[in-house]
């Protein structure tokens, strides 16, 4: 069973420029027969809500995170009747503060991500890196499992399709550009594949078509991208994946309506 969670509500300044007026942190909690619970991204964590991590005042003012304990992954795991210790694996698209803030709530979990993302986040090489990556989120010393493209492919795309210690069909699909090691996460859901695109795009119309991306998202995704050329290539790959494969459902991390569609 796959649960679709919202692990952070954010109401950015000038919300009308973002279409729905707010963003969420769409995360997955996957119940597996052999691997316990697998969490895909974490949203903000309990220490963020307590004010115990150095989230900048400018981020809070511009992005407007609710920082609500009830929205944390650990609270929702408990609400579903599980123990936090049941979360044995966490797969992260990238280590931005709104995607990895909850790592410390599951200190025993193995954390799977792209090696390039790990190097960038823990190295904090630029001013942008220092603002987006918060070292306190992994000060507990996670059990990192790091991956690089090794020649495997999935639907014609370079992929890391087998995660160490996991029997379930869950894998990393490199979608660089938003960050240097950003990856999508693929998971088998009955007769279809879910492709959690993370921050490869921010609004549904970018990949699925429609009335066009709101200008707020258009500006924001370019402002925070580390490699604009690779970001565009990732978007193009997701569009082609959607066009060519009817058994694939693609969704991003922050689109409210994409989350609502799965919950409905």
C-alpha positions as CSV (number, residue, x, y, z in Angstrom):
1,X,0.0,0.0,0.0
2,X,1.2,3.5,-0.8
3,X,0.0,6.5,1.3
4,X,0.2,10.0,-0.2
5,X,1.1,12.5,2.5
6,X,1.4,16.2,2.8
7,X,4.4,16.8,5.1
8,X,4.5,20.6,4.8
9,X,2.1,23.4,3.8
10,X,3.7,26.5,2.5
11,X,2.0,29.8,1.7
12,X,4.5,32.0,-0.3
13,X,4.5,35.7,-0.5
14,X,2.3,36.8,-3.5
15,X,0.6,33.5,-3.4
16,X,-1.7,34.4,-6.3
17,X,1.3,34.2,-8.6
18,X,1.5,30.5,-7.7
19,X,-1.9,29.5,-9.0
20,X,-3.3,27.6,-6.1
21,X,-1.9,30.1,-3.6
22,X,0.1,27.5,-1.7
23,X,2.6,24.7,-2.0
24,X,2.7,21.3,-0.2
25,X,5.3,18.7,0.3
26,X,4.0,15.6,-1.3
27,X,5.7,12.5,0.3
28,X,5.1,8.8,0.0
29,X,4.8,6.2,2.8
30,X,5.1,2.7,1.2
31,X,4.1,-0.4,3.2
32,X,6.2,-3.3,1.9
33,X,6.0,-7.1,2.7
34,X,9.7,-7.5,3.5
35,X,11.3,-4.0,3.9
36,X,9.0,-2.5,6.5
37,X,8.0,1.1,5.8
38,X,9.7,3.1,3.1
39,X,9.4,6.9,3.2
40,X,10.0,8.9,0.1
41,X,11.1,12.4,1.1
42,X,10.3,13.7,4.6
43,X,9.1,17.3,4.4
44,X,9.9,19.3,7.5
45,X,10.7,17.5,10.8
46,X,9.7,17.8,14.4
47,X,12.8,19.8,15.3
48,X,12.0,22.3,12.5
49,X,8.6,22.7,14.1
50,X,10.2,23.2,17.5
51,X,12.5,25.9,16.1
52,X,15.5,23.8,16.9
53,X,17.0,24.0,13.4
54,X,18.4,27.1,11.7
55,X,15.8,27.7,9.1
56,X,16.4,31.3,8.0
57,X,14.0,34.1,8.7
58,X,14.1,35.1,5.0
59,X,12.9,31.6,4.0
60,X,10.1,31.7,6.5
61,X,9.0,35.1,5.3
62,X,9.2,34.3,1.6
63,X,7.9,30.7,1.6
64,X,5.6,30.8,4.6
65,X,6.0,27.2,6.0
66,X,3.3,26.3,8.5
67,X,5.7,24.1,10.5
68,X,2.9,22.2,11.9
69,X,3.7,19.1,14.1
70,X,0.6,17.3,12.7
71,X,2.0,17.5,9.2
72,X,5.4,15.9,10.0
73,X,6.0,12.5,8.6
74,X,6.6,11.0,12.1
75,X,3.2,12.3,13.3
76,X,1.5,10.8,10.2
77,X,3.3,7.5,10.6
78,X,1.9,7.3,14.1
79,X,-1.6,8.3,13.0
80,X,-1.6,5.4,10.6
81,X,-0.9,3.0,13.5
82,X,2.8,2.5,12.9
83,X,5.9,3.1,15.0
84,X,8.6,5.4,13.7
85,X,11.0,2.5,14.1
86,X,9.0,0.7,11.4
87,X,10.5,3.2,8.8
88,X,13.5,1.2,7.8
89,X,14.3,3.1,4.6
90,X,14.1,6.7,3.4
91,X,14.6,7.5,-0.3
92,X,15.2,11.2,-0.8
93,X,15.0,13.1,-4.1
94,X,17.4,15.6,-2.8
95,X,18.4,17.2,0.5
96,X,16.8,20.6,0.4
97,X,15.4,21.6,3.8
98,X,11.8,21.0,2.8
99,X,12.5,17.5,1.6
100,X,15.0,16.2,4.2
101,X,14.0,18.0,7.4
102,X,12.5,14.9,8.9
103,X,15.5,12.6,8.6
104,X,16.4,13.0,12.2
105,X,12.9,11.7,13.3
106,X,13.9,8.3,11.9
107,X,17.5,7.9,13.0
108,X,17.7,4.1,12.4
109,X,16.6,4.3,8.8
110,X,18.9,3.8,5.9
111,X,18.9,6.9,3.7
112,X,19.1,6.3,-0.1
113,X,20.1,9.1,-2.5
114,X,22.4,10.1,-5.3
115,X,26.1,10.3,-4.4
116,X,26.4,13.7,-6.1
117,X,23.6,15.2,-4.0
118,X,25.3,13.9,-0.8
119,X,28.6,15.4,-1.8
120,X,27.0,18.8,-2.6
121,X,24.9,19.0,0.5
122,X,27.5,18.0,3.0
123,X,30.2,20.1,1.2
124,X,28.1,23.3,1.2
125,X,30.3,24.8,-1.5
126,X,28.4,27.9,-2.4
127,X,26.2,30.5,-0.8
128,X,23.2,28.9,-2.4
129,X,24.2,25.5,-0.9
130,X,24.5,27.0,2.6
131,X,21.0,28.4,2.3
132,X,19.3,25.4,1.0
133,X,21.0,22.6,3.0
134,X,20.8,22.5,6.8
135,X,23.5,20.4,8.4
136,X,21.3,19.9,11.5
137,X,19.0,17.7,9.5
138,X,21.7,15.0,9.4
139,X,23.7,15.7,12.5
140,X,22.5,12.4,13.9
141,X,24.7,10.6,11.4
142,X,22.3,8.8,9.0
143,X,23.1,5.4,7.5
144,X,23.7,6.8,4.0
145,X,23.3,4.5,0.9
146,X,24.8,6.4,-2.1
147,X,24.3,5.7,-5.8
148,X,25.5,6.8,-9.2
149,X,24.4,5.9,-12.7
150,X,25.9,2.4,-13.4
151,X,24.7,1.6,-16.9
152,X,21.2,0.4,-16.0
153,X,18.2,2.0,-17.7
154,X,14.5,2.2,-17.0
155,X,12.2,3.0,-19.9
156,X,15.2,4.3,-21.8
157,X,16.4,6.6,-19.1
158,X,19.6,6.3,-17.0
159,X,18.5,4.8,-13.7
160,X,19.5,3.3,-10.4
161,X,16.7,0.7,-10.3
162,X,17.8,-1.5,-7.4
163,X,18.4,0.0,-4.0
164,X,20.6,-1.9,-1.5
165,X,18.7,-3.8,1.1
166,X,15.3,-3.3,-0.5
167,X,13.3,-6.1,-2.1
168,X,10.5,-3.8,-3.2
169,X,10.4,-2.3,-6.7
170,X,11.6,1.2,-5.7
171,X,14.4,3.0,-7.4
172,X,16.2,6.3,-8.2
173,X,15.8,8.0,-11.6
174,X,18.4,10.7,-12.0
175,X,16.7,14.0,-12.9
176,X,19.5,16.5,-12.3
177,X,19.2,20.3,-12.6
178,X,17.2,21.5,-9.6
179,X,20.2,20.4,-7.7
180,X,23.3,18.6,-8.9
181,X,22.2,15.2,-7.6
182,X,18.4,15.6,-7.7
183,X,16.6,12.3,-8.6
184,X,13.1,11.2,-9.2
185,X,11.9,8.1,-7.3
186,X,10.0,5.3,-9.0
187,X,7.8,2.8,-7.2
188,X,5.5,0.0,-8.4
189,X,1.8,0.5,-7.5
190,X,-0.3,-2.4,-8.5
191,X,-0.4,-2.3,-12.3
192,X,1.3,1.0,-12.8
193,X,4.5,2.8,-12.0
194,X,4.6,6.0,-9.9
195,X,7.2,8.5,-10.8
196,X,7.7,11.0,-7.9
197,X,9.5,13.8,-9.7
198,X,10.4,15.8,-6.6
199,X,11.4,19.3,-7.7
200,X,12.2,18.4,-11.3
201,X,9.1,20.6,-12.0
202,X,6.7,22.5,-9.7
203,X,3.4,22.8,-11.6
204,X,1.4,20.1,-13.3
205,X,1.1,22.0,-16.6
206,X,4.8,21.8,-17.2
207,X,4.6,18.0,-17.8
208,X,0.9,17.3,-18.3
209,X,-0.1,20.3,-20.4
210,X,-2.9,22.7,-19.7
211,X,-3.4,26.4,-19.2
212,X,0.3,27.1,-18.6
213,X,2.5,27.4,-15.5
214,X,1.8,30.3,-13.2
215,X,4.5,33.0,-13.4
216,X,5.5,32.5,-9.7
217,X,6.5,28.9,-10.3
218,X,8.2,29.8,-13.6
219,X,10.4,32.3,-11.8
220,X,10.9,30.3,-8.7
221,X,12.1,27.1,-10.4
222,X,14.7,29.1,-12.4
223,X,15.9,31.0,-9.3
224,X,16.6,27.8,-7.3
225,X,18.0,25.6,-10.1
226,X,21.7,24.8,-10.0
227,X,21.9,23.8,-13.7
228,X,19.2,25.3,-15.9
229,X,20.3,23.3,-19.0
230,X,20.0,20.0,-17.1
231,X,16.8,21.1,-15.5
232,X,15.2,21.6,-18.9
233,X,16.5,18.2,-20.1
234,X,14.9,16.5,-17.1
235,X,11.5,18.2,-17.8
236,X,11.8,17.0,-21.5
237,X,12.5,13.5,-20.3
238,X,9.5,13.5,-18.0
239,X,7.3,14.7,-20.8
240,X,8.5,12.0,-23.2
241,X,8.1,9.4,-20.4
242,X,4.5,10.4,-20.0
243,X,3.8,10.4,-23.7
244,X,5.4,7.0,-24.4
245,X,4.2,5.0,-21.5
246,X,0.5,4.8,-20.4
247,X,1.3,2.8,-17.3
248,X,3.3,5.6,-15.7
249,X,1.9,8.2,-13.4
250,X,4.1,11.3,-12.9
251,X,3.7,13.8,-10.1
252,X,5.9,16.5,-8.4
253,X,6.5,17.4,-4.8
254,X,4.7,20.8,-4.5
255,X,1.6,20.7,-6.7
256,X,-1.6,20.7,-4.5
257,X,-3.9,19.3,-7.2
258,X,-1.6,16.4,-8.0
259,X,-1.8,15.4,-4.4
260,X,-5.5,15.8,-4.2
261,X,-5.9,13.6,-7.3
262,X,-4.1,10.7,-5.7
263,X,-6.1,11.1,-2.4
264,X,-9.4,11.2,-4.4
